[in-house]
Amino acid sequence: MLTIRSTSFRTRVYRLGVWCTLWLTCLGMSGCSQFVILSYLIHGPPTIEPDFDAETGKSLTKPDTTVAVVCFAPKELQWKFPQIDDQLATAVSYRLGQNHVTMIHPDYVKAWTDAHPDWEKAAEIGKAFNATYVIEIELAAFSLHEGTSTTLYRGKTEAYVHVVEMDPEGSGDGERIFTKELDFEFPTRVPRSSYDQTLNSFQKEYLSMLSERIGFLFYERFAGDMIPWAS
């Protein structure tokens, strides 16, 4: 089973550091500025609205909403990274589930696609599971090394993330209501050395970060959440 690492430890440490810095700064201030900082400390930093919510006026976290995830990878990527489509769909499903989205279990979706190899449209999956939305991830490129290097790791993904909304009347039809082009690298600034980490370990970590980057399209995040991704 793929391990999903939350924004977790490094991000929580980062947030704690920010809050401690603000608290110390606040002690040396007076008047209005001090109250602004205190409000920040009490209520936490402002969150960033997910792209999906902002662009559609809808939300995956609403009650009675169920979501399925499916991923498509071209044959050349599957040859180099076997099961990358299933691994990413699973990672994103778990990530969304951790953030208050009711998910169709990825194993059920995989079992259905295996049993229906000629499926063509995401709406077919939505109909099969009576889902409210289907997230369709279309991989265009996926790599784990920095350029042509064999000793430096830096994951890179180019993909399109689509959302199909199913007809609430139960006709089985679906409409694509959201598309986002994704160009994601991790680490964002400095590649990792293969002497410090195995390729298998890095791939698991990269898929975890990629799933969170996709997740940020659908749930709130803090402005500093991606700062720890630099190295």
C-alpha positions as CSV (number, residue, x, y, z in Angstrom):
1,M,0.0,0.0,0.0
2,L,1.3,3.4,-0.9
3,T,2.3,5.6,2.0
4,I,0.7,9.0,2.0
5,R,2.8,11.6,3.8
6,S,0.7,14.6,4.9
7,T,2.0,18.1,4.7
8,S,2.7,16.9,8.1
9,F,5.9,17.2,10.1
10,R,8.0,19.6,8.1
11,T,5.0,21.9,7.4
12,R,3.9,21.8,11.0
13,V,7.4,22.7,12.1
14,Y,7.4,25.5,9.5
15,R,4.1,26.9,10.7
16,L,5.2,26.7,14.4
17,G,8.3,28.6,13.5
18,V,6.3,31.3,11.7
19,W,4.0,31.6,14.7
20,C,6.8,31.8,17.1
21,T,8.5,34.5,15.0
22,L,5.3,36.5,14.9
23,W,4.8,36.2,18.6
24,L,8.3,37.5,19.3
25,T,7.8,40.3,16.8
26,C,4.4,41.1,18.4
27,L,6.1,41.5,21.8
28,G,8.2,44.4,20.4
29,M,5.2,46.2,18.8
30,S,2.4,48.3,20.1
31,G,-1.0,49.6,18.9
32,C,-2.8,48.4,15.8
33,S,0.0,46.3,14.5
34,Q,0.2,44.3,17.7
35,F,-3.5,43.4,17.4
36,V,-3.2,42.3,13.8
37,I,-0.4,40.0,14.8
38,L,-2.3,38.7,17.8
39,S,-5.3,38.0,15.5
40,Y,-3.0,36.0,13.2
41,L,-1.7,34.0,16.1
42,I,-5.1,33.2,17.5
43,H,-7.0,32.4,14.3
44,G,-4.1,31.1,12.3
45,P,-2.8,32.2,8.9
46,P,-5.3,32.9,6.1
47,T,-6.1,30.0,3.8
48,I,-6.1,29.9,0.0
49,E,-9.3,28.9,-1.7
50,P,-9.0,25.8,-3.9
51,D,-9.0,26.5,-7.7
52,F,-11.9,24.1,-8.2
53,D,-14.1,26.0,-5.7
54,A,-13.1,29.4,-7.0
55,E,-13.7,28.6,-10.7
56,T,-16.9,26.5,-10.4
57,G,-18.6,27.7,-7.2
58,K,-18.9,24.1,-6.2
59,S,-17.0,22.0,-3.6
60,L,-16.1,18.4,-3.2
61,T,-16.5,18.5,0.5
62,K,-20.2,19.2,0.5
63,P,-22.5,16.7,2.2
64,D,-23.8,13.8,0.1
65,T,-21.0,14.3,-2.4
66,T,-19.0,11.3,-3.6
67,V,-15.9,11.4,-5.8
68,A,-14.1,8.8,-7.9
69,V,-10.5,9.3,-9.2
70,V,-9.2,7.7,-12.4
71,C,-5.8,8.2,-14.0
72,F,-4.7,7.6,-17.6
73,A,-1.0,7.2,-18.6
74,P,0.2,6.6,-22.1
75,K,1.8,3.2,-22.9
76,E,5.4,4.6,-23.0
77,L,5.0,5.9,-19.4
78,Q,3.5,2.6,-18.2
79,W,6.4,0.7,-19.7
80,K,8.9,2.8,-17.7
81,F,6.7,3.2,-14.6
82,P,4.4,0.1,-14.3
83,Q,1.1,0.9,-12.6
84,I,1.9,4.6,-12.4
85,D,-1.7,5.4,-13.3
86,D,-3.1,3.2,-10.5
87,Q,-0.5,4.4,-8.0
88,L,-1.3,8.1,-8.6
89,A,-5.1,7.5,-8.6
90,T,-4.7,5.7,-5.3
91,A,-2.5,8.5,-3.8
92,V,-4.9,11.2,-4.8
93,S,-7.9,9.3,-3.5
94,Y,-6.3,8.8,-0.1
95,R,-5.2,12.5,0.0
96,L,-8.6,13.8,-0.7
97,G,-10.1,11.4,1.8
98,Q,-7.8,12.8,4.4
99,N,-9.2,16.2,3.7
100,H,-12.9,15.6,4.2
101,V,-13.9,14.4,0.7
102,T,-16.0,11.3,0.5
103,M,-14.2,9.0,-1.9
104,I,-15.1,5.9,-3.9
105,H,-12.4,3.4,-2.8
106,P,-9.6,3.3,-5.4
107,D,-9.6,-0.5,-5.3
108,Y,-13.2,-0.6,-6.5
109,V,-12.5,1.8,-9.3
110,K,-9.5,-0.2,-10.4
111,A,-11.5,-3.4,-10.3
112,W,-14.1,-1.8,-12.5
113,T,-11.6,-0.5,-15.1
114,D,-9.9,-3.9,-15.2
115,A,-13.3,-5.5,-15.8
116,H,-14.2,-3.0,-18.5
117,P,-10.9,-2.5,-20.5
118,D,-12.8,-0.7,-23.3
119,W,-14.1,2.1,-21.2
120,E,-13.6,5.5,-22.8
121,K,-15.2,8.2,-20.7
122,A,-14.9,9.2,-17.1
123,A,-18.7,9.5,-16.9
124,E,-18.9,5.7,-17.3
125,I,-17.1,5.3,-14.0
126,G,-19.3,7.9,-12.4
127,K,-22.4,6.1,-13.5
128,A,-21.1,2.7,-12.3
129,F,-20.5,4.1,-8.8
130,N,-23.3,6.7,-8.7
131,A,-20.6,9.3,-8.0
132,T,-21.2,13.0,-7.9
133,Y,-17.9,13.9,-9.6
134,V,-15.1,12.0,-11.3
135,I,-11.6,13.4,-11.2
136,E,-9.7,12.3,-14.4
137,I,-5.9,12.7,-14.3
138,E,-4.4,12.6,-17.8
139,L,-0.6,12.1,-17.5
140,A,1.5,13.6,-20.3
141,A,5.0,13.2,-18.8
142,F,6.5,11.7,-15.7
143,S,10.1,11.4,-14.6
144,L,12.1,11.0,-11.4
145,H,15.6,12.2,-12.4
146,E,17.1,15.6,-12.9
147,G,17.5,15.9,-16.7
148,T,19.8,13.2,-18.0
149,S,21.5,12.7,-14.6
150,T,21.4,9.2,-13.0
151,T,22.5,10.4,-9.6
152,L,20.2,13.3,-9.0
153,Y,16.5,13.0,-8.2
154,R,13.9,15.6,-9.1
155,G,10.4,14.4,-10.0
156,K,8.6,16.2,-12.8
157,T,5.0,15.7,-14.0
158,E,3.0,17.3,-16.8
159,A,-0.6,16.4,-16.6
160,Y,-4.2,17.7,-17.1
161,V,-6.6,17.3,-14.2
162,H,-10.3,17.3,-15.3
163,V,-13.5,17.1,-13.2
164,V,-16.6,15.6,-14.7
165,E,-19.9,16.4,-12.9
166,M,-22.5,13.6,-13.2
167,D,-26.1,14.4,-14.1
168,P,-28.0,14.6,-10.7
169,E,-31.0,13.1,-12.5
170,G,-29.2,9.8,-12.8
171,S,-29.1,9.7,-16.6
172,G,-25.5,8.5,-16.5
173,D,-24.3,11.6,-18.5
174,G,-21.5,13.8,-17.3
175,E,-20.2,17.2,-18.1
176,R,-16.6,18.4,-17.8
177,I,-16.8,21.5,-15.6
178,F,-13.1,22.0,-14.6
179,T,-9.7,21.5,-16.3
180,K,-6.3,22.5,-14.9
181,E,-3.0,22.1,-16.5
182,L,-0.4,20.8,-14.0
183,D,3.4,21.2,-14.3
184,F,4.9,20.1,-11.0
185,E,8.5,19.5,-9.9
186,F,9.7,18.2,-6.5
187,P,12.0,19.2,-4.9
188,T,11.2,22.6,-6.2
189,R,14.7,24.2,-5.9
190,V,17.4,21.6,-5.2
191,P,17.5,18.0,-6.5
192,R,18.2,15.1,-4.2
193,S,21.3,12.9,-4.4
194,S,20.9,9.2,-5.1
195,Y,23.6,8.7,-2.4
196,D,21.2,9.9,0.3
197,Q,18.0,8.1,-0.8
198,T,17.0,5.1,-2.9
199,L,15.0,5.5,-6.0
200,N,12.1,3.5,-4.6
201,S,11.9,5.7,-1.5
202,F,12.1,8.9,-3.6
203,Q,9.3,7.7,-5.9
204,K,7.0,7.1,-3.0
205,E,7.8,10.5,-1.6
206,Y,7.3,12.2,-4.9
207,L,3.9,10.5,-5.5
208,S,2.9,11.7,-2.0
209,M,3.9,15.3,-2.8
210,L,2.3,15.1,-6.3
211,S,-1.0,13.8,-4.8
212,E,-1.0,16.8,-2.4
213,R,-0.3,19.3,-5.2
214,I,-3.3,17.9,-7.0
215,G,-5.3,17.9,-3.7
216,F,-4.6,21.6,-3.3
217,L,-6.9,22.1,-6.4
218,F,-9.8,20.8,-4.2
219,Y,-9.2,21.7,-0.6
220,E,-7.8,24.8,1.3
221,R,-4.2,25.2,2.0
222,F,-2.0,27.8,3.7
223,A,0.3,30.1,1.8
224,G,3.5,28.5,3.2
225,D,2.5,24.8,2.7
226,M,4.8,24.3,-0.3
227,I,7.8,26.1,1.2
228,P,9.2,22.8,2.7
229,W,9.1,21.3,-0.8
230,A,12.2,23.2,-1.8
231,S,14.7,20.5,-1.0
